[in-house]
Amino acid sequence: MSVVAAGVFAPGHLGELTQIVPFEMVDAAVESGRARQTRVRDLPSRVVVYLLLAGALFTELGYTQVWARMVAGLDEILVARPGSSALAQARRRVGAAPLRELFGLLAGPAAGAARWRGLLVCAVDGTTMFVSDSAANAGTFARQGGGNGDSGYPMLRLLAVVACGTRTVIDVVFGTSGVSEIAYAPKLFRCLHEGMLLLADRNFASAALIGQIAQTKADLLIRDKTNRVMPLIERLPDGSWLAVKGPVVLRVIDADIALTPKGGPPRRERYRLLTTLTDHHRYPAMELVRLYHQRWEIETTYAELKSTMLGGRVLRARTPAGIDQEVYALLSTYQALRIAIADATHPQAIPLQASFSIALNTARDQVVAAAAVIADTAVDLVGRIGRTVLADLLPARRPRQSPRVVKRAISKHRAKGAIDRTNYPTVTITINLRKHPS
């Protein structure tokens, strides 16, 4: 028989991930979220929180089936068998606040997060998710418009700051997709501090946002439009130069990047990067250009959330409060998986060579078996999830050219045309720094 909590609290677990999200942490989140039950029920608040976390592991299942998996390994223990109505009432009773508090306790960079010359390397970007098409959700979340009419489902917009190297989430903000990334971004900058280097795309290259990032004392490395006029202050020996954008003195790095793919046409692109790292001796321009590539790790984070965990499905809650609860549960479970991967792979392996899919499926198995819920006296940071991941590490990522186009169009008619959608193995990547043209 598995070692779990006693009595009505027994179903409240997340398999081996319970060691990362222990009972005490969930109880603290419930207390902070003011959701502790006034009397012990068949579905205590702690158990309901674990149900929501497990729901993020089994997104294809209804909550009654999620519950069945949580109690599958507890055959010798008398556990409740609630119906869908009881589970729905329990989720409403708990609300979103404990899940928000729990994510706050889990959020942050894990062991092995990428550091470059002493700076914690992070990336910021946004994404969108579809939510259930109910009247309540439609009244809060916007639909995406287009030439063929509005989207079938309302959408929320989510922005995150992710630690590169481990892809752990440092902070997040989300709401209706009717509000732009630029409007949400200042709320997210609360997590920035001295010692961080924030990577961002051209959407964040406004003078206002750069000024707000600089006020946090975090450093930044942001791509900008190559045709934007920036008055020269000083030329630096490595070809970069200093300019002013709003209230901030920035170093401008222009570079030509040439890709020579195997079997495909050569491609050249010009990059302009802006950074607050103005010391060209301490922070070489060529290294910064190569470092900027790590910004793409946040795109992989969103792919793991939306494709691997959600499987492309819409969020299932039918009210805005339920959506808040579900998103924080999804993020908390994702963070727990990423921490488990980081614990297993640090420092003997590269976290990015760990398969997120293997970790997810192993965690699901551990929930069904109710395995390793309570840690032994000897602490095992690797665990079954980690050992399974380490046994099948991914090969180092090969350089390749991937077109930024839709690979599978929703409409077959829009799939026609002369666009090259082939991923080519890249033979060489050449970077040439440009000097200021004047």
C-alpha positions as CSV (number, residue, x, y, z in Angstrom):
1,M,0.0,0.0,0.0
2,S,1.3,3.5,-0.9
3,V,2.2,5.9,1.9
4,V,-0.1,8.9,1.6
5,A,-1.9,11.2,3.9
6,A,-4.4,9.9,6.4
7,G,-8.2,9.6,6.1
8,V,-10.1,12.0,3.8
9,F,-6.8,13.7,2.9
10,A,-5.4,10.5,1.2
11,P,-6.6,11.3,-2.3
12,G,-4.7,14.6,-2.1
13,H,-1.4,14.0,-3.8
14,L,0.4,14.4,-7.1
15,G,2.4,11.2,-7.1
16,E,6.1,11.8,-6.9
17,L,5.6,15.5,-7.7
18,T,4.1,15.8,-4.2
19,Q,7.7,16.0,-2.9
20,I,8.0,19.3,-4.9
21,V,4.5,20.4,-4.0
22,P,4.3,19.0,-0.4
23,F,1.2,19.1,1.8
24,E,2.7,21.9,3.9
25,M,3.1,24.1,0.8
26,V,-0.5,23.5,-0.4
27,D,-1.8,24.1,3.1
28,A,0.0,27.4,3.3
29,A,-1.4,28.4,-0.1
30,V,-4.9,27.5,1.0
31,E,-4.5,29.5,4.2
32,S,-3.1,32.5,2.2
33,G,-5.9,32.2,-0.3
34,R,-8.5,32.1,2.6
35,A,-9.9,28.9,1.3
36,R,-9.5,26.6,4.3
37,Q,-12.7,24.6,5.0
38,T,-14.6,25.4,8.2
39,R,-15.1,21.7,8.7
40,V,-13.4,18.6,7.4
41,R,-15.4,17.4,4.4
42,D,-15.0,14.4,2.0
43,L,-13.2,16.9,-0.3
44,P,-10.9,19.1,1.9
45,S,-9.5,22.2,0.3
46,R,-6.0,20.6,0.1
47,V,-7.4,17.6,-1.8
48,V,-9.2,19.9,-4.2
49,V,-6.0,21.8,-5.0
50,Y,-4.2,18.5,-5.8
51,L,-7.2,17.6,-8.0
52,L,-6.7,20.8,-10.0
53,L,-3.0,20.1,-10.3
54,A,-3.6,16.6,-11.4
55,G,-6.1,17.9,-13.9
56,A,-3.2,19.7,-15.6
57,L,-1.4,16.4,-16.0
58,F,-4.6,14.8,-17.5
59,T,-6.0,17.6,-19.6
60,E,-7.9,15.2,-21.9
61,L,-10.0,13.9,-19.0
62,G,-12.9,15.2,-17.0
63,Y,-12.4,15.8,-13.3
64,T,-14.2,12.6,-12.3
65,Q,-11.7,10.6,-14.4
66,V,-8.8,12.6,-12.9
67,W,-10.1,11.7,-9.5
68,A,-10.3,8.1,-10.5
69,R,-6.6,8.2,-11.3
70,M,-5.7,9.9,-8.1
71,V,-7.3,7.1,-6.0
72,A,-6.4,4.2,-8.3
73,G,-3.4,3.4,-6.1
74,L,-5.4,3.7,-2.9
75,D,-7.5,0.5,-3.2
76,E,-6.9,-0.5,0.4
77,I,-8.0,2.9,1.7
78,L,-11.7,3.9,2.0
79,V,-11.9,7.0,-0.2
80,A,-14.8,9.2,-1.3
81,R,-16.3,8.6,-4.8
82,P,-17.7,12.1,-5.6
83,G,-19.6,12.8,-8.7
84,S,-19.0,15.6,-11.2
85,S,-21.4,17.9,-9.4
86,A,-19.6,17.5,-6.1
87,L,-16.2,18.1,-7.7
88,A,-17.5,21.2,-9.5
89,Q,-18.9,22.6,-6.2
90,A,-15.6,21.9,-4.4
91,R,-13.6,23.7,-7.2
92,R,-15.9,26.7,-6.9
93,R,-15.5,26.7,-3.1
94,V,-11.7,26.7,-3.2
95,G,-11.6,29.4,-6.0
96,A,-8.5,30.7,-7.8
97,A,-6.7,32.4,-4.9
98,P,-4.9,29.2,-3.4
99,L,-3.7,28.3,-6.9
100,R,-2.3,31.8,-7.4
101,E,-0.6,31.6,-4.0
102,L,0.8,28.2,-4.8
103,F,2.2,29.3,-8.1
104,G,3.9,32.2,-6.3
105,L,5.6,29.8,-3.9
106,L,6.8,27.6,-6.8
107,A,7.8,30.3,-9.3
108,G,11.5,31.2,-9.8
109,P,14.6,29.9,-11.5
110,A,15.6,26.4,-10.6
111,A,19.1,24.9,-10.2
112,G,21.0,25.1,-13.4
113,A,19.3,28.2,-14.8
114,A,21.5,29.8,-17.5
115,R,24.0,32.4,-16.3
116,W,26.2,34.5,-18.6
117,R,29.0,36.4,-17.1
118,G,27.3,36.3,-13.7
119,L,23.8,37.4,-15.0
120,L,20.7,35.2,-14.8
121,V,19.5,34.9,-18.4
122,C,15.7,35.3,-18.8
123,A,13.3,35.8,-21.7
124,V,10.0,37.6,-21.9
125,D,7.2,37.1,-24.4
126,G,3.5,36.5,-24.8
127,T,1.2,33.9,-26.2
128,T,-2.6,33.3,-26.5
129,M,-4.8,30.4,-25.3
130,F,-8.4,29.5,-26.3
131,V,-10.9,29.3,-23.5
132,S,-14.3,27.5,-23.4
133,D,-17.0,29.2,-25.4
134,S,-19.4,30.1,-22.7
135,A,-21.4,33.3,-22.3
136,A,-19.4,34.2,-19.2
137,N,-16.1,33.7,-20.8
138,A,-17.1,35.5,-24.0
139,G,-18.0,38.5,-21.9
140,T,-14.5,38.7,-20.4
141,F,-12.1,37.3,-23.0
142,A,-11.9,38.7,-26.5
143,R,-12.2,36.8,-29.8
144,Q,-9.6,37.1,-32.5
145,G,-11.0,38.9,-35.5
146,G,-10.0,38.2,-39.1
147,G,-11.1,38.3,-42.7
148,N,-13.3,35.2,-42.3
149,G,-14.9,36.4,-39.0
150,D,-14.1,36.1,-35.4
151,S,-12.5,33.1,-33.8
152,G,-14.7,30.3,-32.6
153,Y,-13.4,30.5,-29.1
154,P,-12.6,33.5,-26.9
155,M,-8.9,33.9,-26.1
156,L,-6.7,35.0,-23.2
157,R,-3.3,36.5,-23.5
158,L,-0.5,35.3,-21.2
159,L,2.9,36.9,-20.7
160,A,5.7,35.2,-18.8
161,V,9.3,35.7,-17.8
162,V,11.1,32.4,-18.1
163,A,14.6,31.4,-16.9
164,C,16.6,30.2,-19.9
165,G,18.4,26.9,-19.4
166,T,15.7,25.4,-17.2
167,R,12.6,27.0,-18.7
168,T,11.2,27.5,-15.2
169,V,8.7,30.3,-15.0
170,I,9.7,33.3,-12.9
171,D,6.5,35.3,-13.1
172,V,3.3,35.5,-15.3
173,V,0.4,37.9,-16.0
174,F,-2.6,37.0,-18.1
175,G,-6.1,38.3,-19.0
176,T,-8.2,39.1,-22.0
177,S,-6.5,39.0,-25.4
178,G,-8.2,42.4,-26.1
179,V,-5.3,43.9,-24.1
180,S,-1.9,44.0,-25.9
181,E,1.4,42.5,-24.8
182,I,2.8,46.0,-24.4
183,A,0.0,47.0,-21.9
184,Y,0.4,43.8,-19.8
185,A,4.2,44.0,-19.8
186,P,4.7,46.6,-17.0
187,K,2.9,44.4,-14.5
188,L,5.4,41.6,-15.3
189,F,8.4,43.8,-14.7
190,R,7.8,43.4,-10.9
191,C,9.9,40.2,-11.0
192,L,13.0,41.9,-12.5
193,H,15.9,42.9,-10.3
194,E,19.6,43.6,-10.5
195,G,21.7,40.6,-11.7
196,M,19.1,39.6,-14.4
197,L,19.6,39.9,-18.2
198,L,16.2,40.0,-20.0
199,L,15.9,38.9,-23.6
200,A,13.0,40.2,-25.6
201,D,11.8,40.6,-29.2
202,R,11.1,43.8,-31.2
203,N,7.7,44.2,-29.7
204,F,9.3,45.3,-26.4
205,A,11.7,47.8,-28.0
206,S,9.7,50.9,-27.1
207,A,11.4,53.7,-25.2
208,A,8.7,53.5,-22.4
209,L,9.2,49.8,-21.8
210,I,13.0,50.0,-22.0
211,G,12.9,52.8,-19.4
212,Q,10.7,50.7,-17.1
213,I,13.0,47.7,-17.4
214,A,16.0,49.9,-16.6
215,Q,14.3,51.2,-13.5
216,T,14.3,47.7,-12.1
217,K,18.1,47.6,-12.4
218,A,17.9,44.5,-14.5
219,D,19.9,44.5,-17.8
220,L,18.3,44.0,-21.1
221,L,19.1,42.6,-24.6
222,I,16.3,43.5,-27.0
223,R,16.0,43.2,-30.8
224,D,15.0,46.4,-32.6
225,K,14.1,47.4,-36.1
226,T,17.1,47.9,-38.3
227,N,15.8,51.1,-39.9
228,R,15.1,52.9,-36.7
229,V,17.1,56.1,-36.4
230,M,19.2,56.3,-33.2
231,P,21.5,59.2,-32.8
232,L,25.2,58.3,-32.3
233,I,26.8,59.2,-29.0
234,E,30.0,57.2,-29.1
235,R,31.6,54.5,-31.3
236,L,33.1,51.5,-29.6
237,P,36.2,49.6,-30.8
238,D,34.2,46.4,-31.5
239,G,31.9,48.1,-34.0
240,S,29.0,48.6,-31.6
241,W,28.0,52.1,-30.6
242,L,26.2,54.0,-27.9
243,A,22.9,55.8,-28.4
244,V,20.0,57.2,-26.3
245,K,16.5,55.8,-26.3
246,G,14.2,57.6,-24.0
247,P,16.0,58.1,-20.7
248,V,18.4,55.2,-21.2
249,V,21.9,55.0,-22.7
250,L,22.0,51.9,-24.8
251,R,24.7,50.0,-26.7
252,V,23.6,49.2,-30.3
253,I,25.0,46.0,-32.0
254,D,24.3,45.6,-35.7
255,A,25.1,42.2,-37.2
256,D,24.7,40.4,-40.5
257,I,23.8,36.7,-40.0
258,A,24.2,34.4,-43.0
259,L,22.7,30.9,-42.9
260,T,23.9,28.3,-45.4
261,P,21.4,25.3,-45.1
262,K,22.0,21.9,-46.6
263,G,19.7,21.5,-49.6
264,G,18.1,24.9,-49.4
265,P,18.8,28.5,-50.5
266,P,21.2,30.7,-48.6
267,R,19.6,33.2,-46.3
268,R,20.9,36.5,-44.9
269,E,19.4,38.6,-42.3
270,R,20.4,41.8,-40.4
271,Y,19.9,42.0,-36.7
272,R,20.0,45.0,-34.5
273,L,20.3,44.4,-30.7
274,L,19.9,47.0,-27.9
275,T,21.5,46.4,-24.5
276,T,22.2,48.2,-21.3
277,L,25.5,46.2,-21.1
278,T,27.7,49.1,-22.4
279,D,31.1,47.8,-21.4
280,H,32.4,46.2,-24.6
281,H,35.4,44.7,-22.8
282,R,33.3,42.8,-20.3
283,Y,30.4,42.0,-22.6
284,P,31.8,41.2,-26.1
285,A,29.3,42.0,-28.9
286,M,29.8,38.7,-30.7
287,E,28.9,36.8,-27.6
288,L,25.8,38.9,-27.1
289,V,24.6,38.2,-30.6
290,R,25.0,34.4,-30.0
291,L,23.4,34.7,-26.6
292,Y,20.3,36.3,-28.0
293,H,19.3,33.0,-29.6
294,Q,18.3,31.7,-26.1
295,R,15.3,34.0,-26.3
296,W,13.6,31.2,-28.3
297,E,13.5,29.0,-25.2
298,I,10.3,30.8,-24.1
299,E,8.7,29.7,-27.3
300,T,9.5,26.1,-26.4
301,T,8.0,26.7,-22.9
302,Y,4.7,27.8,-24.5
303,A,4.8,24.8,-26.9
304,E,5.2,22.5,-23.8
305,L,2.3,24.2,-22.1
306,K,-0.1,24.4,-25.1
307,S,0.9,21.4,-27.2
308,T,2.4,18.8,-24.8
309,M,0.3,19.4,-21.7
310,L,-2.9,20.8,-23.2
311,G,-2.6,18.9,-26.5
312,G,-4.0,21.9,-28.4
313,R,-7.2,21.8,-26.4
314,V,-9.1,24.8,-25.1
315,L,-9.1,25.6,-21.4
316,R,-12.1,23.8,-20.0
317,A,-13.5,26.1,-17.3
318,R,-16.7,27.9,-18.3
319,T,-16.3,31.0,-16.1
320,P,-13.5,33.6,-15.8
321,A,-12.9,32.7,-12.2
322,G,-12.5,29.1,-13.2
323,I,-10.1,30.0,-16.0
324,D,-7.9,31.9,-13.5
325,Q,-7.9,28.8,-11.3
326,E,-7.1,26.5,-14.3
327,V,-4.3,28.6,-15.6
328,Y,-2.6,28.8,-12.3
329,A,-3.0,25.1,-11.8
330,L,-1.5,24.5,-15.3
331,L,1.5,26.8,-14.5
332,S,2.1,25.3,-11.1
333,T,2.1,21.7,-12.4
334,Y,4.4,22.8,-15.3
335,Q,6.7,24.4,-12.8
336,A,6.8,21.3,-10.7
337,L,7.8,19.2,-13.7
338,R,10.5,21.7,-14.7
339,I,11.9,21.7,-11.1
340,A,11.9,17.9,-11.2
341,I,13.8,17.9,-14.5
342,A,16.3,20.6,-13.2
343,D,17.0,18.6,-10.0
344,A,17.7,15.5,-12.0
345,T,19.9,17.0,-14.6
346,H,21.9,19.5,-12.6
347,P,24.9,19.6,-12.7
348,Q,25.8,16.3,-14.6
349,A,23.6,16.9,-17.6
350,I,22.1,19.8,-19.7
351,P,18.5,20.4,-18.6
352,L,17.5,21.3,-22.2
353,Q,18.5,17.7,-23.3
354,A,15.8,16.3,-20.9
355,S,12.6,15.3,-22.6
356,F,9.6,17.2,-21.2
357,S,7.2,14.5,-22.7
358,I,9.0,11.7,-20.8
359,A,8.8,13.7,-17.6
360,L,5.1,14.4,-18.1
361,N,4.2,10.8,-18.8
362,T,6.3,9.5,-16.0
363,A,4.6,11.9,-13.6
364,R,1.2,10.7,-14.8
365,D,2.1,7.1,-14.1
366,Q,3.3,8.1,-10.6
367,V,-0.1,9.7,-9.9
368,V,-2.0,6.6,-10.9
369,A,0.3,4.5,-8.7
370,A,0.2,7.0,-5.8
371,A,3.9,6.4,-5.7
372,A,6.6,8.3,-3.7
373,V,4.0,10.7,-2.3
374,I,5.9,11.1,1.0
375,A,9.7,11.2,0.8
376,D,11.8,8.7,2.5
377,T,14.2,9.8,5.3
378,A,17.0,9.8,2.6
379,V,16.3,12.7,0.2
380,D,16.2,11.6,-3.4
381,L,16.4,14.7,-5.7
382,V,16.4,12.6,-8.8
383,G,13.4,10.2,-8.2
384,R,11.7,8.0,-10.7
385,I,10.9,11.0,-13.0
386,G,14.5,12.1,-13.1
387,R,15.9,8.6,-13.6
388,T,13.5,8.0,-16.5
389,V,14.5,11.4,-18.1
390,L,18.3,10.7,-17.6
391,A,17.9,7.3,-19.2
392,D,16.7,8.8,-22.5
393,L,18.3,12.2,-22.9
394,L,17.8,14.1,-26.1
395,P,20.7,14.7,-28.4
396,A,22.2,18.1,-28.6
397,R,20.0,20.4,-30.7
398,R,21.4,20.7,-34.3
399,P,21.5,24.1,-35.9
400,R,18.8,24.4,-38.5
401,Q,16.8,26.8,-40.5
402,S,13.1,26.8,-39.8
403,P,10.8,29.1,-41.7
404,R,8.5,31.3,-39.6
405,V,5.3,30.2,-41.4
406,V,2.3,28.2,-40.7
407,K,3.2,24.5,-41.2
408,R,-0.4,23.2,-41.2
409,A,-3.0,25.8,-42.2
410,I,-6.5,25.6,-40.7
411,S,-7.9,26.0,-44.3
412,K,-6.5,23.9,-47.1
413,H,-7.0,26.8,-49.4
414,R,-4.6,29.0,-47.5
415,A,-2.0,26.2,-47.6
416,K,-1.5,26.8,-51.3
417,G,1.2,29.0,-52.6
418,A,5.0,29.1,-53.2
419,I,6.0,29.4,-49.5
420,D,8.8,27.1,-48.6
421,R,7.8,25.3,-45.4
422,T,10.8,22.9,-45.3
423,N,13.1,22.7,-42.2
424,Y,16.7,22.6,-43.5
425,P,19.7,21.3,-41.6
426,T,22.1,24.3,-41.4
427,V,25.6,23.7,-42.6
428,T,27.1,27.0,-41.4
429,I,26.1,30.2,-39.5
430,T,28.3,33.2,-40.0
431,I,28.0,36.4,-38.0
432,N,29.6,39.7,-39.1
433,L,29.4,42.7,-36.9
434,R,28.5,46.0,-38.6
435,K,30.0,49.4,-37.6
436,H,27.9,52.6,-37.4
437,P,27.3,53.7,-41.0
438,S,28.2,57.3,-40.5
